[in-house]
Amino acid sequence: MQTFNQFQAIFEQYMAANRFEKPPAALYEPVDYILSLGGKRLRPAMLLLGYSLFDEAIEKALPAAFAVEIFHNFSLVHDDIMDAAPLRRGKETVHSKYGLNAGILSGDVMLASAFSQLLRLRNKKMLPAIMEVFTRMAIEVCEGQQMDMDFETTEQVSIAEYLKMIELKTSVLVAASLKMGAMLAGASSANANHLYEFGRNLGIAFQLQDDLLDTFGDPNKVGKKVGGDIVQNKKTFLYLQALALADDATKGKLLKLYAAGPYDEKSKVETVTAIFRELRIGEITERLKESYWVEAIGSLRSVEARENGIGLLEKFAENLMQREF
């Protein structure tokens, strides 16, 4: 059984051998650019890992792994356009570097190319089932993005709605990657579904950890100023839980702080964080994160596969949840 880093390296080699170097350059150069910006390649590596639990010939799953990575980066290109974001991974976003129209069209061709990669899979009998999982995932990611955008202008967002949004926007891609890898390797429906549930719950726990780090993380370890979600008035679980627990006066203060400013950013972050601490929001979020973690590990341990592979996935999940950045 290979290590997670080895799965990442195998995928990087495949991606490097399948660059989008063809005309028209104005269409494909932005695709190569976004893919070259790095990232941990977690989703394709997890697809390969899911495959390896049931079959050692992981090269058969590489087109599906590439499809997942292309789709993920397609979503980033269009997210950056919607957010008017100037930077991605410390470099210019695609639309900033190449123009808005190029960003839209190159994103479009990435989505088509993701499906094209799936058509390269050797196991043609599995293709309809893989297409169904991939298509459902793609639709759900778009639904999650729309929900996230709607939340910006919706006054009342429920905790259940927020958790559903992060499930769709963040965790279904991880879940589908694991499931598709297992399916391609011939895993049973039960094992493939257990892996899906592992990824789904792990993804939600991961996002809750992100929410915590953004507000309570050590700036020296996080690598950026904490409180970005507060400054941007993001309706995270922390904020929604605080509204649910606060008395009328505190709730009114929170609503005012999250309304249109301008406010001194430092003062706003300090005030909101103090409210979160007073209401013990950090501890509540930790408990919810832990509940999703327990669900994830329970699903993983229900998978009937090689023990060392299950252990590798569990160790990866532990490292993900223990991160401080």
Rosetta silent file (secondary structure, phi, psi, omega in degrees, C-alpha in Angstrom):
SEQUENCE: MQTFNQFQAIFEQYMAANRFEKPPAALYEPVDYILSLGGKRLRPAMLLLGYSLFDEAIEKALPAAFAVEIFHNFSLVHDDIMDAAPLRRGKETVHSKYGLNAGILSGDVMLASAFSQLLRLRNKKMLPAIMEVFTRMAIEVCEGQQMDMDFETTEQVSIAEYLKMIELKTSVLVAASLKMGAMLAGASSANANHLYEFGRNLGIAFQLQDDLLDTFGDPNKVGKKVGGDIVQNKKTFLYLQALALADDATKGKLLKLYAAGPYDEKSKVETVTAIFRELRIGEITERLKESYWVEAIGSLRSVEARENGIGLLEKFAENLMQREF
SCORE:     score description
SCORE:     0.000 S_00000001
   1 L     0.000  126.255  179.068    0.000    0.000    0.000 S_00000001
   2 L   -75.627  162.790  175.611    1.401    3.362   -1.041 S_00000001
   3 L   -81.961  166.654  179.126    1.443    6.424    1.191 S_00000001
   4 H   -61.469  -39.260  178.846   -0.878    9.355    0.608 S_00000001
   5 H   -62.051  -33.916  178.455    2.064   11.403   -0.678 S_00000001
   6 H   -68.878  -38.260  175.258    2.796    8.687   -3.228 S_00000001
   7 H   -61.212  -42.243  178.171   -0.776    8.826   -4.512 S_00000001
   8 H   -61.614  -43.219 -177.978   -0.386   12.584   -4.884 S_00000001
   9 H   -66.360  -40.783  177.997    2.911   12.164   -6.747 S_00000001
  10 H   -61.039  -42.178  179.324    1.467    9.537   -9.122 S_00000001
  11 H   -66.509  -42.464  179.686   -1.390   11.875   -9.944 S_00000001
  12 H   -57.944  -39.790  178.867    0.949   14.853  -10.485 S_00000001
  13 H   -64.122  -42.077  179.205    2.910   12.797  -13.026 S_00000001
  14 H   -64.606  -43.171 -179.003   -0.264   11.896  -14.897 S_00000001
  15 H   -64.428  -39.653  179.659   -1.463   15.494  -14.910 S_00000001
  16 H   -64.884  -29.861 -179.842    1.911   16.735  -16.180 S_00000001
  17 L   -84.113   -4.863 -177.391    1.699   14.266  -19.069 S_00000001
  18 L  -128.483   45.484  179.961   -1.794   15.458  -20.001 S_00000001
  19 L   -69.738  160.054 -179.167   -1.431   19.217  -20.173 S_00000001
  20 L   -91.267   59.787 -177.925   -3.812   21.357  -22.214 S_00000001
  21 L   -98.095   81.942  179.939   -1.191   22.382  -24.748 S_00000001
  22 L  -157.378  161.208  178.402   -3.240   22.815  -27.917 S_00000001
  23 L   -78.843  155.775   -3.155   -4.897   25.585  -29.916 S_00000001
  24 L   -78.284  133.572 -175.549   -6.565   27.906  -29.449 S_00000001
  25 H   -59.195  -35.075 -178.229   -4.054   29.032  -26.842 S_00000001
  26 H   -63.486  -23.403  178.657   -6.360   31.768  -25.541 S_00000001
  27 H   -87.777  -43.088 -170.055   -8.795   29.035  -24.460 S_00000001
  28 H   -95.506  -23.611  178.415   -6.433   26.410  -23.065 S_00000001
  29 H   -59.736  -41.665  176.707   -3.554   28.427  -21.602 S_00000001
  30 H   -62.617  -28.967  177.787   -5.759   29.626  -18.685 S_00000001
  31 H   -66.989  -49.499  177.017   -6.651   25.982  -17.986 S_00000001
  32 H   -60.404  -36.277 -178.831   -3.008   24.974  -17.688 S_00000001
  33 H   -62.220  -51.036 -177.665   -2.407   28.086  -15.598 S_00000001
  34 H   -65.316  -36.648  179.382   -5.011   27.318  -12.915 S_00000001
  35 H   -70.278  -24.422 -178.689   -3.931   23.673  -12.776 S_00000001
  36 H   -83.596   -7.700 -176.255   -0.292   24.754  -12.364 S_00000001
  37 L   -74.663   -2.856  174.932   -1.018   26.883   -9.295 S_00000001
  38 L    97.092 -139.343 -169.717   -0.630   23.862   -7.059 S_00000001
  39 L   100.751  163.472 -174.180   -2.896   22.714   -4.296 S_00000001
  40 L   -83.438   -8.322 -177.502   -2.650   19.491   -2.337 S_00000001
  41 L    55.266   38.632 -176.407   -4.474   17.354   -4.949 S_00000001
  42 H   -64.529  -43.545 -173.549   -6.439   15.854   -2.074 S_00000001
  43 H   -67.815  -47.766  176.271   -9.499   14.866   -4.081 S_00000001
  44 H   -64.576  -35.978  178.185   -7.723   12.954   -6.875 S_00000001
  45 H   -64.904  -37.277  178.629   -5.434   11.311   -4.320 S_00000001
  46 H   -70.122  -33.840  175.116   -8.457   10.204   -2.308 S_00000001
  47 H   -62.752  -44.155  178.558  -10.052    8.754   -5.448 S_00000001
  48 H   -65.023  -38.156  178.789   -6.885    6.744   -6.073 S_00000001
  49 H   -66.027  -42.569  177.436   -6.783    5.686   -2.440 S_00000001
  50 H   -59.630  -39.090  176.881  -10.417    4.602   -2.605 S_00000001
  51 H   -64.384  -44.578 -173.088   -9.549    2.514   -5.665 S_00000001
  52 H   -66.770  -17.380  176.847   -6.480    0.987   -4.007 S_00000001
  53 L   -63.906  -22.175 -172.873   -8.562   -0.407   -1.152 S_00000001
  54 L  -125.645  -12.782 -178.742   -9.930   -2.997   -3.596 S_00000001
  55 L  -158.341  139.912 -176.797   -7.438   -3.189   -6.491 S_00000001
  56 L   -84.123  -17.514 -174.191   -3.724   -2.371   -6.848 S_00000001
  57 L   -82.214   67.990 -171.657   -3.850   -1.262  -10.511 S_00000001
  58 H   -68.534  -15.337  179.123   -4.565    2.381   -9.679 S_00000001
  59 H   -61.099  -24.258  178.622   -3.443    3.586  -13.123 S_00000001
  60 H   -67.431  -22.228 -176.990   -6.878    2.517  -14.361 S_00000001
  61 H   -97.242   -1.648 -175.256   -8.451    5.203  -12.159 S_00000001
  62 H   -61.219  -39.831  176.901   -6.191    8.097  -13.200 S_00000001
  63 H   -60.245  -38.176  177.967   -8.605    9.584  -15.793 S_00000001
  64 H   -67.505  -38.279  177.201  -11.326    9.755  -13.123 S_00000001
  65 H   -62.539  -40.004  178.550   -8.878   11.353  -10.698 S_00000001
  66 H   -68.214  -37.907  177.452   -8.022   13.966  -13.334 S_00000001
  67 H   -59.122  -42.269  179.308  -11.718   14.566  -13.995 S_00000001
  68 H   -63.509  -44.115 -178.655  -12.215   15.328  -10.315 S_00000001
  69 H   -69.182  -38.803  176.757   -9.269   17.739  -10.208 S_00000001
  70 H   -62.307  -45.680  179.937  -10.335   19.509  -13.408 S_00000001
  71 H   -61.851  -44.382 -179.959  -13.852   19.937  -12.047 S_00000001
  72 H   -57.534  -45.616 -178.947  -12.565   21.240   -8.712 S_00000001
  73 H   -72.293  -32.484  171.319  -10.426   23.850  -10.438 S_00000001
  74 H   -56.307  -44.944 -178.702  -13.264   24.755  -12.818 S_00000001
  75 H   -64.646  -33.632  178.432  -15.359   25.570   -9.750 S_00000001
  76 H   -68.199  -41.262  179.490  -12.531   27.736   -8.381 S_00000001
  77 H   -58.653  -48.506 -178.055  -12.251   29.701  -11.645 S_00000001
  78 H   -74.638  -33.130  174.391  -15.959   30.542  -11.642 S_00000001
  79 H   -60.954  -43.162 -179.319  -16.077   31.114   -7.854 S_00000001
  80 H   -63.192  -36.354  176.670  -13.272   33.654   -8.207 S_00000001
  81 H   -64.475  -46.560 -178.719  -15.240   35.461  -10.926 S_00000001
  82 H   -64.990  -33.661 -179.624  -18.361   35.591   -8.745 S_00000001
  83 H   -88.237   -4.901 -174.528  -16.340   36.793   -5.746 S_00000001
  84 L    53.620   40.698 -175.997  -14.294   39.246   -7.839 S_00000001
  85 L   -80.047  131.321 -179.436  -11.252   37.686   -6.158 S_00000001
  86 L   -84.101  -24.227 -174.349   -7.870   39.029   -7.325 S_00000001
  87 E  -128.902  148.477  173.685   -5.729   36.166   -5.961 S_00000001
  88 E  -140.470  119.420 -177.836   -5.837   32.382   -5.816 S_00000001
  89 L    55.061   37.229  176.298   -3.066   30.525   -3.945 S_00000001
  90 L    80.052    1.099  179.372   -1.087   33.753   -3.843 S_00000001
  91 E  -121.076  166.940  178.758   -1.185   34.267   -7.624 S_00000001
  92 E   -57.220  138.429  172.900   -3.474   36.170   -9.993 S_00000001
  93 L   -69.166  163.026 -176.634   -6.837   34.547  -10.539 S_00000001
  94 H   -58.906  -46.019 -176.841   -7.622   33.413  -14.075 S_00000001
  95 H   -71.071  -26.977  176.170  -10.008   36.274  -14.812 S_00000001
  96 H   -70.551  -37.245 -175.663   -7.545   38.828  -13.386 S_00000001
  97 H   -83.381  -39.590 -172.016   -4.721   37.531  -15.573 S_00000001
  98 H  -112.383  -10.768 -178.961   -6.560   36.687  -18.792 S_00000001
  99 L   106.684  155.582 -175.805   -9.780   38.699  -18.614 S_00000001
 100 H   -61.819  -47.158 -178.397  -13.368   37.986  -17.605 S_00000001
 101 H   -61.581  -40.357  178.219  -14.469   36.413  -20.885 S_00000001
 102 H   -64.461  -38.504  178.800  -11.465   34.078  -20.904 S_00000001
 103 H   -62.535  -42.607 -179.545  -12.248   33.072  -17.332 S_00000001
 104 H   -66.911  -49.081 -174.679  -15.822   32.168  -18.217 S_00000001
 105 H   -70.930  -39.255  178.245  -15.006   30.291  -21.416 S_00000001
 106 H   -66.503  -35.921  174.337  -11.958   28.471  -20.046 S_00000001
 107 H   -62.392  -42.439  179.250  -14.037   27.409  -17.079 S_00000001
 108 H   -59.699  -43.939 -177.621  -16.689   26.094  -19.444 S_00000001
 109 H   -71.231  -26.296  175.414  -14.176   23.995  -21.374 S_00000001
 110 H   -66.318  -41.743  178.392  -12.805   22.625  -18.110 S_00000001
 111 H   -61.409  -44.884  178.060  -16.236   21.316  -17.179 S_00000001
 112 H   -63.997  -38.511 -178.504  -16.561   19.635  -20.585 S_00000001
 113 H   -67.891  -30.311  177.530  -13.011   18.287  -20.290 S_00000001
 114 H   -62.450  -45.791  176.976  -13.782   16.705  -16.942 S_00000001
 115 H   -65.762  -34.948  178.575  -16.489   14.593  -18.569 S_00000001
 116 H   -62.537  -37.379  177.174  -14.126   13.888  -21.476 S_00000001
 117 H   -62.989  -39.668  179.447  -11.625   12.404  -19.021 S_00000001
 118 H   -61.525  -33.410  179.861  -14.270   10.027  -17.687 S_00000001
 119 L   -67.931  -13.614  178.927  -14.814    8.735  -21.226 S_00000001
 120 L   -86.381   -4.622  179.676  -11.164    7.597  -21.204 S_00000001
 121 L   -62.168  140.703 -178.739  -11.800    5.075  -18.428 S_00000001
 122 L   -73.158  -34.338 -176.490  -11.040    1.508  -19.444 S_00000001
 123 L   -81.657   83.547 -175.177  -13.962    0.013  -17.520 S_00000001
 124 H   -67.759  -27.688  179.695  -16.722    0.969  -19.958 S_00000001
 125 H   -63.989  -31.207 -178.803  -19.321   -1.153  -18.144 S_00000001
 126 H   -85.382   -9.673 -171.702  -18.976    1.088  -15.081 S_00000001
 127 H   -57.661  -45.654  179.462  -19.137    4.319  -17.069 S_00000001
 128 H   -59.085  -41.667 -179.825  -22.905    4.979  -16.731 S_00000001
 129 H   -67.624  -39.712  178.299  -22.762    4.500  -12.945 S_00000001
 130 H   -66.065  -42.873  177.719  -19.628    6.667  -12.650 S_00000001
 131 H   -59.593  -39.094 -179.308  -21.222    9.359  -14.815 S_00000001
 132 H   -64.663  -45.006  178.848  -24.276    9.342  -12.577 S_00000001
 133 H   -64.405  -44.523 -177.788  -22.213    9.856   -9.403 S_00000001
 134 H   -65.199  -44.193 -178.598  -20.049   12.528  -11.042 S_00000001
 135 H   -65.237  -43.372  177.530  -22.998   14.422  -12.536 S_00000001
 136 H   -60.308  -43.014  178.445  -24.916   14.386   -9.271 S_00000001
 137 H   -60.935  -45.185 -178.304  -21.824   15.690   -7.474 S_00000001
 138 H   -60.947  -42.269  178.937  -21.340   18.480  -10.053 S_00000001
 139 H   -65.124  -43.125 -177.941  -24.950   19.612   -9.696 S_00000001
 140 H   -66.252  -37.036  176.427  -24.772   19.555   -5.895 S_00000001
 141 H   -61.313  -42.132  177.382  -21.578   21.637   -5.838 S_00000001
 142 H   -64.499  -40.116  177.044  -23.364   24.268   -7.951 S_00000001
 143 H   -62.003  -41.325  178.547  -26.363   24.125   -5.619 S_00000001
 144 H   -64.059  -40.002  177.550  -24.075   24.659   -2.637 S_00000001
 145 H   -63.447  -41.441  178.606  -22.429   27.648   -4.285 S_00000001
 146 H   -64.359  -42.108  177.098  -25.832   29.194   -4.989 S_00000001
 147 H   -59.278  -43.216  179.874  -26.902   28.655   -1.381 S_00000001
 148 H   -61.619  -41.463  178.270  -23.692   30.330   -0.199 S_00000001
 149 H   -67.560  -40.079  178.670  -24.384   33.309   -2.461 S_00000001
 150 H   -61.467  -36.336 -177.642  -28.014   33.481   -1.318 S_00000001
 151 H   -61.730  -25.537 -178.448  -26.889   33.612    2.313 S_00000001
 152 L   -63.796  -29.511 -176.921  -25.115   36.903    1.636 S_00000001
 153 L  -115.578   -1.039  178.812  -28.456   38.681    1.185 S_00000001
 154 L   -89.969  124.599 -177.047  -30.758   36.448    3.258 S_00000001
 155 L   -68.956  -42.850 -176.799  -31.440   37.878    6.697 S_00000001
 156 L  -112.581  114.742  176.043  -32.417   34.608    8.338 S_00000001
 157 L  -120.804  129.438 -179.377  -30.322   31.501    7.685 S_00000001
 158 L   -84.778  158.776  177.013  -30.885   28.408    9.794 S_00000001
 159 H   -61.598  -39.562  178.806  -28.102   26.229   11.158 S_00000001
 160 H   -61.779  -39.176  178.676  -29.539   23.300    9.194 S_00000001
 161 H   -66.199  -39.824  179.259  -29.356   25.346    5.981 S_00000001
 162 H   -64.418  -45.570 -179.995  -25.743   26.272    6.674 S_00000001
 163 H   -63.033  -36.833  176.599  -24.740   22.660    7.311 S_00000001
 164 H   -65.984  -39.542  179.763  -26.490   21.611    4.103 S_00000001
 165 H   -61.673  -46.684 -177.921  -24.654   24.316    2.188 S_00000001
 166 H   -71.409  -27.495  173.561  -21.206   23.182    3.345 S_00000001
 167 H   -62.064  -47.948 -177.735  -22.150   19.582    2.649 S_00000001
 168 H   -71.648  -43.644 -173.633  -22.980   20.456   -0.956 S_00000001
 169 H   -76.909  -31.720 -171.496  -20.249   23.001   -1.571 S_00000001
 170 H  -114.214  -49.248 -164.894  -17.386   21.233    0.196 S_00000001
 171 H   -90.032  -24.916 -176.218  -17.907   17.634    1.190 S_00000001
 172 H   -67.126  -25.968  178.343  -19.770   15.960   -1.684 S_00000001
 173 H   -69.729  -40.734  175.174  -16.714   16.289   -3.946 S_00000001
 174 H   -64.400  -46.124 -178.156  -14.552   14.429   -1.428 S_00000001
 175 H   -61.699  -46.276 -179.065  -17.303   11.858   -0.894 S_00000001
 176 H   -65.781  -35.107  178.418  -17.874   11.286   -4.606 S_00000001
 177 H   -60.698  -48.406  178.873  -14.132   10.943   -5.235 S_00000001
 178 H   -62.582  -43.520 -177.645  -13.843    8.111   -2.733 S_00000001
 179 H   -65.098  -44.186 -179.466  -16.993    6.435   -3.996 S_00000001
 180 H   -64.227  -40.069  177.262  -15.975    6.575   -7.662 S_00000001
 181 H   -59.316  -45.955  179.539  -12.554    5.143   -6.868 S_00000001
 182 H   -63.885  -43.521 -179.368  -14.126    2.234   -5.015 S_00000001
 183 H   -60.550  -43.573 -178.911  -16.704    1.635   -7.745 S_00000001
 184 H   -63.939  -28.021  179.969  -14.050    1.517  -10.469 S_00000001
 185 L   -86.496    0.711  177.493  -12.132   -1.096   -8.468 S_00000001
 186 L    89.157   18.857  179.411  -15.192   -3.329   -8.235 S_00000001
 187 L   -66.362  155.500  175.872  -16.202   -2.614   -4.641 S_00000001
 188 L   -68.293  160.685  177.835  -19.665   -3.601   -3.474 S_00000001
 189 H   -59.282  -39.008 -179.669  -22.381   -0.963   -3.309 S_00000001
 190 H   -62.070  -46.737  179.814  -22.272   -1.159    0.485 S_00000001
 191 H   -65.252  -41.359  178.647  -18.514   -0.489    0.630 S_00000001
 192 H   -62.936  -39.493  179.929  -18.738    2.331   -1.919 S_00000001
 193 H   -71.711  -35.735  175.604  -21.560    3.954    0.057 S_00000001
 194 H   -61.365  -41.552  178.491  -19.680    3.608    3.359 S_00000001
 195 H   -66.189  -38.187  176.992  -16.762    5.461    1.767 S_00000001
 196 H   -59.775  -46.379 -179.259  -19.125    8.130    0.462 S_00000001
 197 H   -66.398  -35.450  174.094  -20.505    8.690    3.967 S_00000001
 198 H   -58.802  -50.248 -179.062  -16.996    8.805    5.372 S_00000001
 199 H   -65.578  -38.918 -179.137  -16.062   11.546    2.898 S_00000001
 200 H   -62.946  -48.717 -178.813  -19.316   13.455    3.369 S_00000001
 201 H   -70.972  -35.655  176.793  -19.025   13.644    7.151 S_00000001
 202 H   -63.956  -39.611  179.693  -15.288   14.304    7.033 S_00000001
 203 H   -63.190  -39.335  178.296  -15.889   17.211    4.645 S_00000001
 204 H   -67.848  -43.471  177.723  -18.404   18.826    6.991 S_00000001
 205 H   -60.839  -39.010  179.066  -16.064   18.371    9.960 S_00000001
 206 H   -61.223  -44.057 -179.382  -13.252   19.891    7.874 S_00000001
 207 H   -68.336  -38.074  176.336  -15.313   23.013    7.118 S_00000001
 208 H   -63.493  -37.043  175.167  -16.308   23.435   10.765 S_00000001
 209 H   -63.466  -39.917  176.772  -12.607   23.227   11.624 S_00000001
 210 H   -61.053  -43.255  179.091  -11.972   25.953    9.043 S_00000001
 211 H   -59.947  -42.670  179.731  -14.652   28.126   10.645 S_00000001
 212 H   -64.709  -46.185 -177.289  -13.003   27.674   14.042 S_00000001
 213 H   -65.035  -34.106 -179.108   -9.511   28.449   12.783 S_00000001
 214 H   -63.449  -31.875 -178.162  -10.683   31.593   11.005 S_00000001
 215 H  -100.050  -41.139 -172.398  -11.901   33.057   14.299 S_00000001
 216 H  -111.070    1.650 -177.267   -9.881   31.349   17.028 S_00000001
 217 L   -70.935  160.115  175.093   -6.740   30.203   15.188 S_00000001
 218 L   -79.170  118.102 -177.612   -3.206   31.343   15.956 S_00000001
 219 H   -55.368  -32.411 -179.586   -2.309   33.921   13.252 S_00000001
 220 H   -68.937  -26.968  179.807    1.289   32.665   13.245 S_00000001
 221 H   -95.593  -36.688  179.818    0.104   29.146   12.404 S_00000001
 222 H   -67.562  -31.353  178.703   -2.892   30.000   10.233 S_00000001
 223 L    85.992   10.931  178.163   -0.663   32.186    8.074 S_00000001
 224 L  -157.636  169.815  176.412   -3.147   35.062    7.808 S_00000001
 225 L   -66.058  135.742  176.197   -5.091   37.477    9.949 S_00000001
 226 L   -79.118  160.343  177.365   -7.841   35.746   11.867 S_00000001
 227 L    93.737   10.903 -179.512  -11.386   37.066   11.679 S_00000001
 228 H   -60.742  -38.323  179.097  -11.741   37.183    7.902 S_00000001
 229 H   -64.866  -35.805  179.205  -15.186   35.581    8.060 S_00000001
 230 H   -68.337  -45.420 -179.840  -16.297   38.207   10.576 S_00000001
 231 H   -59.631  -38.415 -177.519  -14.972   41.075    8.462 S_00000001
 232 L   -88.109    6.275  178.212  -16.809   39.695    5.412 S_00000001
 233 L    59.340   34.006 -179.349  -20.045   39.177    7.397 S_00000001
 234 L   -73.906  133.166 -179.338  -20.081   35.469    6.573 S_00000001
 235 L   -85.991   75.208  179.362  -22.934   33.598    8.187 S_00000001
 236 L   -80.625  174.169  176.661  -20.846   30.718    9.520 S_00000001
 237 H   -57.798  -38.961 -178.334  -21.969   28.139   12.053 S_00000001
 238 H   -59.101  -46.804 -178.883  -20.309   30.224   14.793 S_00000001
 239 H   -66.533  -45.287 -177.363  -22.373   33.297   13.939 S_00000001
 240 H   -66.349  -37.758  177.972  -25.641   31.404   13.493 S_00000001
 241 H   -68.247  -37.072  177.556  -25.177   29.513   16.757 S_00000001
 242 H   -63.339  -42.704  177.492  -24.420   32.776   18.560 S_00000001
 243 H   -61.174  -36.831 -178.095  -27.659   34.290   17.253 S_00000001
 244 H   -69.756  -28.488 -174.902  -29.551   31.239   18.474 S_00000001
 245 H  -101.092  -20.437 -172.247  -28.130   31.496   22.016 S_00000001
 246 L   -71.476  151.187  171.114  -27.782   35.255   22.545 S_00000001
 247 L   -73.854  174.302 -173.475  -30.181   37.375   24.551 S_00000001
 248 H   -59.868  -40.567 -177.702  -32.037   40.132   22.719 S_00000001
 249 H   -66.133  -45.783 -179.870  -29.440   42.811   23.447 S_00000001
 250 H   -67.291  -39.555  177.693  -26.487   40.676   22.310 S_00000001
 251 H   -61.456  -42.819  178.022  -28.391   39.453   19.289 S_00000001
 252 H   -62.155  -38.772  178.419  -29.137   43.039   18.306 S_00000001
 253 H   -64.579  -43.532  179.112  -25.460   43.941   18.648 S_00000001
 254 H   -62.480  -46.179 -179.629  -24.428   41.015   16.430 S_00000001
 255 H   -60.739  -38.794  179.400  -27.015   41.860   13.784 S_00000001
 256 H   -67.239  -42.613 -179.359  -25.839   45.465   13.741 S_00000001
 257 H   -65.383  -31.774 -179.671  -22.178   44.462   13.455 S_00000001
 258 L   -90.116   -0.541  174.262  -22.973   42.163   10.532 S_00000001
 259 L   -82.396 -179.182 -178.558  -25.024   44.827    8.771 S_00000001
 260 L   -59.637  134.654 -178.746  -23.500   47.349    6.385 S_00000001
 261 L   -76.774 -142.994    4.039  -20.526   49.187    7.911 S_00000001
 262 L   -83.584  148.767  174.598  -18.198   50.836    7.833 S_00000001
 263 L  -128.036  153.587  171.348  -16.624   49.476   10.992 S_00000001
 264 L   -67.723  119.695 -172.692  -13.074   49.419   12.228 S_00000001
 265 H   -58.474  -45.920 -177.338  -12.087   45.862   11.274 S_00000001
 266 H   -61.300  -44.925  179.854   -9.917   45.209   14.327 S_00000001
 267 H   -65.453  -40.741  179.938  -12.577   46.455   16.727 S_00000001
 268 H   -62.375  -46.905 -179.578  -15.316   44.499   14.944 S_00000001
 269 H   -62.285  -43.433 -179.359  -13.363   41.224   15.068 S_00000001
 270 H   -64.145  -42.110 -178.873  -12.521   41.714   18.734 S_00000001
 271 H   -65.756  -47.955 -179.084  -16.131   42.524   19.682 S_00000001
 272 H   -65.152  -42.510 -179.915  -17.666   39.608   17.773 S_00000001
 273 H   -62.069  -38.635  178.456  -15.002   37.177   19.013 S_00000001
 274 H   -62.899  -39.595  177.285  -15.669   38.282   22.601 S_00000001
 275 H   -64.002  -44.606  178.285  -19.370   37.521   22.119 S_00000001
 276 H   -58.434  -42.246 -179.306  -18.508   34.095   20.688 S_00000001
 277 H   -66.334  -42.010 -178.764  -16.293   33.382   23.703 S_00000001
 278 H   -62.065  -36.496 -179.028  -18.926   34.516   26.173 S_00000001
 279 L   -88.994    2.796  178.405  -21.485   32.199   24.575 S_00000001
 280 L    58.625   39.373 -177.719  -18.919   29.340   24.409 S_00000001
 281 H   -67.114  -35.330  178.732  -19.427   29.049   20.667 S_00000001
 282 H   -59.013  -45.815 -179.460  -15.971   27.571   20.156 S_00000001
 283 H   -65.660  -39.192  179.265  -16.725   24.639   22.459 S_00000001
 284 H   -64.443  -41.706  179.489  -20.128   24.061   20.819 S_00000001
 285 H   -66.117  -39.952  177.305  -18.539   24.040   17.372 S_00000001
 286 H   -59.566  -42.024 -179.277  -15.844   21.623   18.537 S_00000001
 287 H   -66.124  -40.318  178.933  -18.510   19.226   19.809 S_00000001
 288 H   -66.711  -43.053  177.197  -20.428   19.386   16.529 S_00000001
 289 H   -57.619  -43.492 -179.613  -17.220   18.866   14.560 S_00000001
 290 H   -63.679  -35.869 -179.748  -16.425   15.861   16.748 S_00000001
 291 H   -66.041  -38.933  177.157  -19.868   14.362   16.113 S_00000001
 292 H   -69.595  -35.933  177.074  -19.298   14.497   12.356 S_00000001
 293 H   -62.047  -45.013  179.496  -15.822   13.043   12.854 S_00000001
 294 H   -61.667  -42.117  177.302  -17.237   10.112   14.833 S_00000001
 295 H   -62.039  -42.038 -179.401  -19.804    9.489   12.078 S_00000001
 296 H   -61.940  -48.849 -177.522  -17.039    9.599    9.456 S_00000001
 297 H   -67.171  -35.101  176.561  -14.814    7.114   11.253 S_00000001
 298 H   -60.903  -42.769  177.991  -17.768    4.822   11.944 S_00000001
 299 H   -66.275  -41.299 -179.296  -18.522    4.678    8.219 S_00000001
 300 H   -62.077  -43.244 -177.478  -14.861    4.110    7.357 S_00000001
 301 L   -73.297   -8.553  175.202  -14.535    1.211    9.779 S_00000001
 302 L   -86.035  -10.111 -179.270  -17.596   -0.398    8.201 S_00000001
 303 L   -74.739  131.111  176.637  -15.722   -0.739    4.905 S_00000001
 304 L   -95.521   96.765 -178.196  -14.576   -4.289    4.166 S_00000001
 305 L  -154.240 -175.492 -179.209  -11.201   -3.774    2.527 S_00000001
 306 L   -61.802  130.705 -172.092   -7.492   -4.143    3.180 S_00000001
 307 H   -61.573  -38.529 -178.349   -6.774   -3.086    6.756 S_00000001
 308 H   -66.937  -29.861  176.631   -3.638   -1.081    5.954 S_00000001
 309 H   -70.556  -41.247  176.380   -5.612    0.981    3.443 S_00000001
 310 H   -62.236  -41.274  178.432   -8.336    1.754    5.954 S_00000001
 311 H   -62.667  -38.192  179.145   -5.634    2.721    8.444 S_00000001
 312 H   -65.038  -42.374  177.723   -4.043    5.059    5.922 S_00000001
 313 H   -64.791  -41.202 -179.615   -7.366    6.819    5.316 S_00000001
 314 H   -66.121  -39.917  178.639   -8.038    7.105    9.040 S_00000001
 315 H   -65.056  -40.975  177.066   -4.564    8.539    9.672 S_00000001
 316 H   -59.980  -44.717 -179.661   -5.055   11.049    6.860 S_00000001
 317 H   -63.528  -40.093  178.245   -8.396   12.105    8.359 S_00000001
 318 H   -61.597  -44.852  179.579   -6.822   12.502   11.798 S_00000001
 319 H   -63.122  -36.774  179.656   -4.078   14.742   10.405 S_00000001
 320 H   -63.693  -40.989 -176.411   -6.682   16.799    8.579 S_00000001
 321 H   -80.296  -19.030 -178.915   -8.657   17.405   11.768 S_00000001
 322 L   -94.750    0.956 -176.058   -5.605   18.167   13.902 S_00000001
 323 L   -67.955  153.851  179.904   -4.253   20.844   11.600 S_00000001
 324 L  -118.755   19.096 -179.180   -3.759   24.373   12.919 S_00000001
 325 L  -148.554    0.000    0.000   -3.654   26.167    9.551 S_00000001
